[in-house]
């Protein structure tokens, strides 16, 4: 008989890099204690998925062409990251934790509910910059199309969101036609795209800045104000004014008279070109806005292929990074967090320590971004003295936590180093998106593992009389087998562990393959299955059932058991026990007792009924005939 055990590929927790006690700053900025308090289901956590196999571009053609990317790998990167960010073992549970945390922070309870709308702010800055060309045929950077599709697929398949309730928007640019097509087909049919041509301003939701300055009135688009949740999908790249991360991504989240360049219409660039510390930052206002940061359930940085600047054409040479672990290759990464300050702090550390960016764009080390992060982290006591609000009059006291890593090699933050506050940068180790399945064939004694990740080890532990009697190790990946036929014959049970030997962590909970036999108990038309103990009496009883089913006439005793003579004696090993409903025992060496109540006496346990549904009714109050046989 074949029994299948399912291993859900479990969370491979954060890869811990070497711990350093020498805390220094990111290049160019002084070290400081964490500013602000971490937020999220796992406060201050930033998840980093790095998978070199996600990119296969030789420099020919445009960087963004979908064939340059492995969609399956990027889908795994998204699923793994969502799980780790939510402190869960699956993407579905991860999404649930993220939604519940976002709602809790907004004074609500529960998670995502069917029909609630989600707006995703993509960064399409490099598409249709100067014209209405929707071909997407430019070397400049914008949201990776395959990553966007992977995110949408996870929302639909893992989080259970209807495609028609999802809107992807950037109201300052036009989405490439190919991107809209590939992200609205199949399971994604119904996803809506909103751009500068079809974006409608919600004139009841003007942005109210926390600092007085001249500029156009800026309105949020209706796709944002009607949404219950936001996802901020930004790019990790350099910029002419500092760098571009989640905060600046919202420069495409409002509408005014300047359709192509709403930040210029809003007169915002003056705050990004002064290169001063301790001044007001409009980026903090955007993150604090009730409809933007206040609704955001997930922040992401697209770091699959990074551009040195917003206006630069991506080439093979300027998009390959030198720092560890990239070592002259693509960044091939995705970052996720529920803490907007933490994820931008991590993104800043990567960029300002990357020669491939700073050599071509020295403004990457500009203090503009550092000023924004200081204002955001210390928002309750912002260095500029600004009282930031949510645009609806509510003062903001905390947005998240800001700090720099200890050094570019270790990339450790305060929580990584054992502190109670600060950022925690963890890796989303590649895991199995399909269930790892394991089948045990009792006839052949073969265990077969399917969908095992690389570096997997099947550890099989054998027990005799509840004592560990042996261990075997089988390494493999994909599909591999282990034969335990001889061990089954000499063991009470087998425990199986699947481990990732690279991280020395389990890929699932330990599972048991019970080697003891099962028997059926027929009472009238009802059939129950019982798991048998491993003792001499059971072995002898099994031999009787092998010859033929054993029929016993049984009568009621004391309102808690049925008892009947077996017709022969078995080797007893009585011990004092308190029985419970479903227990089957040997009494006085030659009587079988089945309990629907409880009693304390000296018995030899034979087994226990697996499922008690209908058990008491089948036993009834009078005499019964019970037929015992080995289960198939």
C-alpha positions in Angstrom: 0.0 0.0 0.0 1.4 3.4 -0.9 1.1 6.2 1.6 1.9 9.8 0.6 3.2 12.4 3.0 3.3 16.0 1.9 6.1 18.3 2.9 5.2 21.9 2.5 8.4 23.7 1.6 9.0 25.6 4.8 10.6 28.8 5.6 14.4 28.7 5.3 15.1 31.5 7.8 17.4 34.4 7.3 21.0 33.6 6.2 23.1 34.9 9.0 26.3 36.5 7.7 29.3 36.8 9.9 28.7 38.8 13.1 30.8 41.9 13.5 31.1 43.9 16.7 32.8 46.8 14.9 29.8 48.9 13.9 30.8 51.5 11.3 28.8 53.6 8.8 28.0 53.3 5.2 30.7 55.0 3.1 30.4 58.8 3.6 27.9 59.0 6.4 28.5 58.8 10.2 27.4 55.9 12.3 24.4 56.4 14.5 21.9 54.5 16.6 18.6 53.5 14.9 16.4 56.5 14.3 12.7 55.7 14.7 10.9 52.4 15.4 10.7 49.4 13.1 7.3 48.6 11.7 5.8 45.6 10.0 4.7 42.0 10.8 8.4 41.5 11.5 9.4 45.0 12.6 12.3 46.6 10.7 12.7 43.5 8.5 14.0 43.9 5.0 14.0 40.7 2.9 16.6 40.3 0.1 16.1 37.7 -2.6 19.2 37.2 -4.7 19.1 34.8 -7.6 21.7 35.1 -10.4 19.6 32.7 -12.6 16.9 35.3 -12.8 18.8 37.2 -15.5 20.3 35.9 -18.8 21.2 39.0 -20.9 24.2 39.2 -23.2 24.0 42.9 -23.8 22.2 42.6 -27.2 18.8 44.2 -27.7 17.0 46.0 -24.9 17.6 45.1 -21.3 13.8 44.8 -20.6 13.0 42.2 -23.2 11.1 39.4 -21.3 13.2 36.7 -22.8 16.2 38.1 -20.9 14.6 36.9 -17.6 13.6 33.6 -16.1 10.0 34.0 -15.1 9.8 30.9 -12.9 12.8 32.0 -10.9 11.5 35.5 -10.4 8.1 34.1 -9.3 9.9 32.0 -6.7 11.8 35.1 -5.6 8.6 36.9 -4.9 6.9 34.0 -3.2 10.0 33.3 -1.0 10.3 36.9 0.0 6.6 37.3 0.9 6.8 34.3 3.1 10.0 35.4 4.9 8.7 39.0 5.3 5.6 37.7 7.0 7.5 35.3 9.2 5.6 32.4 7.5 6.4 29.2 5.6 4.3 29.9 2.5 3.5 32.9 0.4 -0.2 32.6 1.2 0.5 32.8 4.9 3.0 35.6 4.3 0.4 37.7 2.5 -2.1 37.0 5.3 0.4 38.3 7.9 1.2 41.4 5.8 -2.4 42.4 5.4 -3.3 41.7 9.0 -0.3 43.8 10.2 -1.2 46.7 7.9 -4.8 46.6 9.2 -3.7 46.4 12.8 -1.6 49.5 12.4 -4.6 51.3 11.0 -6.9 50.3 13.9 -8.6 47.5 12.0 -8.7 43.7 12.4 -8.4 40.8 10.0 -6.7 40.4 6.7 -7.6 40.9 3.0 -11.3 40.6 2.1 -12.6 39.7 -1.3 -13.5 42.8 -3.3 -11.0 45.2 -1.6 -9.0 47.1 -4.2 -5.2 47.2 -4.5 -3.2 49.9 -6.2 0.4 49.2 -7.3 2.7 52.2 -7.9 5.2 51.1 -10.5 8.2 53.3 -11.6 7.7 53.8 -15.3 10.0 56.9 -15.4 12.0 55.8 -18.4 9.0 55.1 -20.7 7.4 57.9 -22.7 9.6 60.5 -21.0 9.4 63.1 -23.8 6.6 61.8 -26.0 3.7 59.5 -26.2 5.7 56.4 -27.4 4.2 53.3 -25.8 6.6 50.8 -27.4 8.9 50.8 -24.3 11.8 50.7 -26.7 14.3 52.6 -24.7 17.5 51.8 -22.8 16.4 53.8 -19.8 15.1 52.1 -16.7 11.6 51.3 -15.6 9.8 48.6 -13.6 11.0 45.1 -14.8 8.0 43.6 -16.7 8.7 40.1 -15.6 9.0 41.1 -11.9 5.7 43.0 -12.2 4.0 39.9 -13.7 5.5 37.7 -10.9 4.1 40.1 -8.2 0.7 40.2 -9.9 0.6 36.4 -10.1 1.4 36.1 -6.4 -1.4 38.5 -5.5 -3.8 36.4 -7.5 -2.6 32.9 -6.8 -1.2 33.3 -3.3 -3.2 36.1 -1.8 -6.5 35.3 -3.5 -7.0 38.8 -5.0 -9.2 39.1 -8.1 -7.3 40.6 -11.1 -10.1 43.1 -11.6 -9.5 44.5 -8.2 -5.9 45.3 -9.0 -4.7 48.6 -10.6 -1.1 49.2 -11.7 -0.4 53.0 -12.1 2.0 55.7 -12.8 0.1 58.9 -13.6 3.2 60.7 -15.0 4.2 58.2 -17.7 2.7 55.8 -20.2 3.1 52.0 -19.8 4.7 50.0 -22.7 2.1 48.1 -24.7 3.9 44.8 -24.4 4.0 45.2 -20.6 0.3 45.8 -20.3 -0.4 42.8 -22.6 1.8 40.3 -20.7 0.3 41.5 -17.4 -3.3 41.2 -18.4 -3.4 37.7 -19.9 -4.4 34.4 -18.6 -4.9 34.4 -14.8 -4.2 38.1 -14.8 -7.0 39.0 -17.1 -8.8 42.0 -15.7 -5.8 43.8 -14.2 -6.1 47.5 -14.9 -3.4 50.0 -15.9 -3.7 53.7 -15.2 -1.3 56.2 -16.8 -1.2 60.0 -17.4 -3.7 59.7 -20.3 -6.5 57.9 -18.3 -5.6 58.8 -14.8 -8.4 60.9 -13.1 -7.7 63.3 -10.3 -9.7 63.0 -7.1 -10.2 66.7 -6.3 -11.5 65.8 -2.9 -8.0 64.5 -2.0 -5.4 67.3 -2.6 -2.0 66.7 -1.1 -1.4 69.0 1.9 2.3 69.5 2.4 3.7 70.0 5.9 5.8 73.0 4.7 4.6 76.1 2.9 6.0 76.6 -0.5 4.7 77.7 -3.9 3.5 75.2 -6.5 0.5 73.8 -8.2 -2.3 72.0 -6.3 -1.6 68.3 -6.5 -4.4 65.7 -6.5 -4.1 62.0 -5.9 -5.6 59.8 -8.7 -8.9 58.1 -8.0 -7.3 54.7 -8.5 -5.3 55.4 -5.2 -8.1 57.0 -3.2 -10.6 54.2 -4.0 -8.1 51.5 -3.1 -8.0 49.8 0.3 -4.3 48.9 0.0 -1.1 50.1 -1.8 2.0 48.4 -3.0 5.0 50.5 -3.7 7.1 48.9 -6.4 10.1 51.2 -6.8 13.5 50.8 -8.6 16.9 50.6 -7.0 19.0 53.1 -9.1 21.0 56.2 -9.0 19.5 59.6 -9.9 20.6 63.0 -10.9 19.4 64.2 -7.5 20.6 61.6 -5.0 19.0 58.2 -5.6 15.6 56.7 -6.5 13.9 54.5 -4.0 10.4 54.0 -2.5 10.0 57.5 -1.2 10.7 59.2 -4.6 8.6 56.6 -6.4 5.5 58.6 -5.4 6.6 61.5 -7.6 4.4 59.6 -10.1 1.4 59.4 -7.6 -0.1 62.8 -8.1 -1.7 64.9 -10.8 -1.4 68.7 -11.6 -1.2 70.9 -14.7 2.2 69.4 -15.7 1.2 66.0 -17.0 4.7 64.8 -17.9 6.5 66.3 -14.9 4.1 66.7 -12.0 7.0 67.1 -9.5 8.1 70.2 -11.5 4.6 71.5 -11.5 4.5 71.0 -7.7 7.8 72.8 -7.3 9.3 69.8 -5.5 12.8 69.6 -7.1 14.0 72.6 -5.1 14.1 70.2 -2.0 16.2 67.6 -3.9 18.9 69.9 -5.3 20.0 71.9 -2.2 22.2 69.1 -0.8 21.6 70.1 2.7 20.9 68.3 6.0 18.2 69.4 8.4 15.8 70.7 5.8 12.2 69.8 5.0 11.7 66.7 2.7 8.6 66.3 0.6 9.4 62.6 0.4 8.4 62.3 4.0 5.1 63.9 3.3 4.4 61.4 0.6 5.3 58.4 2.8 3.1 59.9 5.6 0.1 60.6 3.3 -3.0 58.7 4.5 -3.7 57.4 1.0 -0.1 56.5 0.1 2.1 55.3 2.9 -0.9 54.9 5.2 -2.4 52.3 2.9 0.8 50.5 1.9 1.0 46.8 2.7 4.3 46.2 0.9 7.3 48.1 -0.3 9.5 46.6 -3.0 12.8 47.6 -4.7 13.2 46.2 -8.2 17.0 45.5 -8.3 17.0 42.9 -11.0 19.0 45.1 -13.3 20.0 48.4 -11.8 20.7 51.7 -13.7 23.3 54.2 -12.6 20.9 57.1 -13.2 17.3 57.8 -14.3 18.5 59.2 -17.6 21.2 56.6 -18.4 20.7 53.9 -21.0 21.3 50.5 -19.4 24.2 48.7 -20.9 26.0 45.5 -20.0 28.9 47.4 -18.5 27.1 50.0 -16.4 24.6 47.6 -15.0 27.0 45.0 -13.5 28.0 45.6 -9.9 31.3 45.1 -8.3 30.5 44.7 -4.5 29.8 41.3 -2.9 28.0 39.1 -3.7 27.6 40.4 -7.3 31.3 40.5 -8.2 31.0 41.9 -11.7 27.6 40.5 -12.5 24.0 41.7 -12.4 22.4 42.5 -9.1 19.5 40.0 -9.8 17.8 41.0 -6.6 14.5 42.0 -5.1 14.1 43.7 -1.8 10.8 43.8 0.2 9.7 45.3 3.5 6.7 46.8 5.3 9.0 49.5 6.7 9.4 52.3 4.2 12.3 53.9 6.0 14.2 50.6 6.5 14.0 49.5 2.9 15.1 52.9 1.6 18.0 52.8 4.2 19.1 49.4 2.9 18.8 50.5 -0.7 20.8 53.6 0.0 23.6 51.5 1.6 23.8 49.3 -1.5 23.9 52.2 -3.9 26.3 54.6 -2.1 28.8 51.7 -1.7 28.6 50.6 -5.4 31.4 51.8 -7.6 29.4 50.9 -10.7 26.9 53.6 -9.7 29.1 56.2 -8.0 31.8 56.3 -10.7 29.2 57.2 -13.3 26.9 59.3 -11.0 28.6 61.0 -8.0 25.3 62.4 -6.9 24.5 58.9 -5.5 26.4 60.0 -2.4 24.5 63.3 -2.2 23.1 64.2 1.2 19.7 64.7 -0.2 18.7 61.1 0.4 20.4 61.1 3.8 18.4 64.1 4.8 15.2 62.4 3.7 16.0 59.3 5.8 17.0 61.4 8.9 13.7 63.3 8.6 11.7 60.1 8.1 13.4 58.2 10.9 13.3 61.1 13.4 9.9 62.3 12.1 8.5 62.8 15.6 11.5 65.2 16.2 12.5 65.9 12.7 15.8 67.8 12.5 14.2 70.4 10.2 11.6 71.1 12.9 8.8 70.2 10.4 5.6 68.7 11.9 4.7 66.1 9.3 1.0 65.1 8.9 -0.9 62.5 6.9 -2.3 65.3 4.6 -5.6 65.1 6.6 -4.4 66.9 9.8 -3.1 63.9 11.8 0.5 64.3 13.0 2.9 61.5 12.2 5.0 60.2 15.0 6.7 57.2 13.4 7.2 56.0 9.9 9.9 53.4 10.4 13.6 52.9 11.3 16.7 54.4 9.7 20.3 53.3 10.2 23.3 52.2 8.1 24.9 48.8 8.0 28.1 48.0 9.9 30.2 47.6 6.8 29.8 46.7 3.1 31.2 43.2 3.5 29.0 42.0 6.4 25.9 44.1 5.6 24.7 43.7 9.2 22.2 46.0 11.0 21.2 46.3 14.6 18.6 43.5 14.7 21.1 41.2 12.9 23.5 42.0 15.7 21.1 41.0 18.5 19.7 44.4 19.4 16.0 45.0 20.1 15.5 47.9 17.7 16.8 48.7 14.2 16.8 47.1 10.8 17.0 43.3 10.1 18.3 42.4 6.7 17.6 38.8 5.9 17.9 36.6 2.9 15.0 34.9 1.2 16.8 31.7 0.5 15.6 30.0 -2.8 13.1 27.4 -1.8 10.7 25.0 -3.4 7.5 26.7 -4.6 5.9 23.4 -5.4 5.2 21.1 -2.5 8.0 18.7 -1.7 6.2 15.3 -1.9 7.4 12.1 -0.4 5.9 8.7 -1.0 6.5 5.5 0.9 5.8 2.2 -0.8 5.4 -0.4 1.9 5.9 -3.3 -0.5 9.2 -2.2 -1.9 10.3 -0.2 1.2 11.2 2.7 -1.0 10.9 6.4 0.0 10.7 8.7 -3.0 11.2 12.5 -2.7 10.0 14.8 -5.4 10.7 18.6 -6.1 13.6 18.6 -3.6 15.8 21.8 -3.9 19.5 21.7 -4.4 21.6 20.8 -1.4 18.9 18.7 0.1 19.5 15.8 2.5 17.0 13.2 3.5 17.8 12.2 7.1 16.1 9.0 8.2 16.0 8.1 11.9 15.0 4.6 13.0 13.5 3.8 16.4 13.1 0.6 18.3 11.1 0.5 21.6 11.1 4.4 21.4 14.9 4.5 21.4 16.9 5.8 18.4 18.5 2.8 16.8 20.1 4.2 13.6 20.3 7.1 11.2 20.9 7.2 7.4 21.6 10.1 5.2 20.6 10.4 1.5 21.6 13.5 -0.5 19.9 14.6 -3.7 17.8 17.2 -5.5 14.7 17.0 -7.7 13.6 13.4 -7.5 15.6 10.8 -5.5 14.9 7.7 -3.5 16.0 5.8 -0.3 15.2 2.2 0.5 14.3 1.4 4.1 12.8 -2.1 3.6 15.2 -3.9 5.9 15.1 -1.2 8.5 11.2 -1.2 8.6 11.3 -4.9 9.6 13.4 -4.1 12.7 12.0 -0.7 13.7 8.9 0.6 15.5 8.8 3.8 13.5 10.8 6.0 11.2 11.2 9.8 11.4 12.2 11.6 8.2 13.7 15.1 8.0 14.5 17.1 4.9 17.3 19.6 5.3 19.0 22.3 3.3 22.6 21.4 3.9 23.8 24.8 2.6 22.0 26.7 5.4 21.8 23.7 7.8 18.1 24.3 8.3 15.1 22.1 7.9 12.9 22.5 4.8 9.9 21.1 6.6 8.7 19.6 9.9 9.9 16.1 10.8 7.4 13.5 9.6 6.8 10.0 10.8 6.4 6.8 8.7 4.9 4.4 11.2 5.9 0.9 10.5 3.4 -0.8 12.8 0.5 -2.6 11.2 -3.1 -1.4 11.1 -6.2 -3.5 11.7 -9.8 -3.1 10.8 -12.5 -3.6 13.3 -15.9 -4.4 11.8 -19.1 -4.0 14.0 -22.2 -4.6 11.9 -21.9 -2.4 8.8 -19.4 0.0 10.5 -15.6 -0.4 9.9 -13.0 1.3 12.0 -9.2 1.4 11.6 -6.9 1.0 14.6 -3.1 1.6 14.9 -1.5 -1.4 16.5 1.2 -1.3 19.3 4.5 -3.0 19.0 4.7 -5.9 21.5 4.6 -9.7 21.7 0.8 -9.9 22.1 0.2 -7.7 19.0 2.7 -9.8 17.0 0.8 -13.0 17.9 -2.6 -11.3 17.2 -1.3 -10.3 13.8 -0.4 -13.9 13.0 -3.9 -14.9 13.9 -5.4 -12.3 11.6 -3.1 -13.3 8.8 -4.6 -16.8 8.8 -8.2 -15.5 8.9 -10.3 -12.6 10.3 -10.8 -13.1 14.0 -14.4 -13.0 15.2 -15.2 -12.3 18.9 -18.6 -12.1 20.6 -18.4 -9.2 23.0 -20.7 -8.1 25.9 -21.0 -4.8 27.8 -19.3 -4.3 31.1 -19.9 -1.5 33.6 -21.1 1.0 31.0 -17.6 1.8 29.6 -16.3 -1.3 27.7 -17.0 -4.3 25.5 -15.2 -7.5 26.4 -15.0 -10.9 24.8 -12.8 -14.1 24.9 -10.2 -14.5 22.2 -10.2 -18.3 22.4 -6.5 -18.5 23.2 -3.9 -16.8 25.3 -1.4 -14.2 24.1 1.8 -13.1 25.7 0.8 -10.4 28.1 3.0 -7.4 29.2 0.5 -5.8 31.5 1.0 -2.3 33.0 -1.2 0.0 35.0 -3.0 2.4 32.6 -6.0 4.7 32.4 -7.8 3.9 29.2 -9.8 6.2 27.0 -12.4 5.8 24.3 -11.0 3.9 21.3 -8.4 1.9 23.3 -8.2 -1.8 22.5 -6.4 -3.9 25.2 -5.7 -7.5 26.2 -7.1 -8.4 29.7 -6.1 -11.5 31.6 -4.1 -12.8 28.6 -7.1 -14.1 26.7 -9.8 -11.4 26.6 -10.0 -8.5 24.2 -11.5 -5.3 25.6 -12.7 -2.3 23.6 -13.4 1.0 25.4 -16.0 3.6 24.8 -15.4 5.1 28.3 -12.4 5.0 30.7 -11.0 2.6 33.3 -7.8 2.3 35.3 -6.4 -1.3 35.5 -3.5 -3.5 34.4 -3.7 -4.2 30.7 -1.5 -5.0 27.6 -2.4 -2.4 25.0 -3.2 -3.7 21.6 -4.1 -0.5 19.7 -6.3 2.5 19.4 -9.0 3.5 16.9 -7.8 6.3 14.6 -11.2 8.0 14.1 -13.8 7.7 16.8 -16.7 9.1 14.6 -19.6 6.7 15.2 -17.6 4.5 17.6 -19.8 4.8 20.7 -23.0 4.3 18.6 -21.6 1.2 16.9 -20.7 -0.4 20.2 -24.2 0.4 21.6 -25.4 -0.9 25.0 -25.9 -4.6 24.3 -23.9 -7.5 22.9 -22.0 -7.1 19.6 -20.0 -9.2 17.2 -16.6 -7.7 16.3 -14.5 -8.9 13.4 -10.8 -8.1 13.5 -8.7 -8.2 10.3 -5.4 -6.7 9.0 -5.8 -3.4 7.1 -4.7 -3.3 3.5 
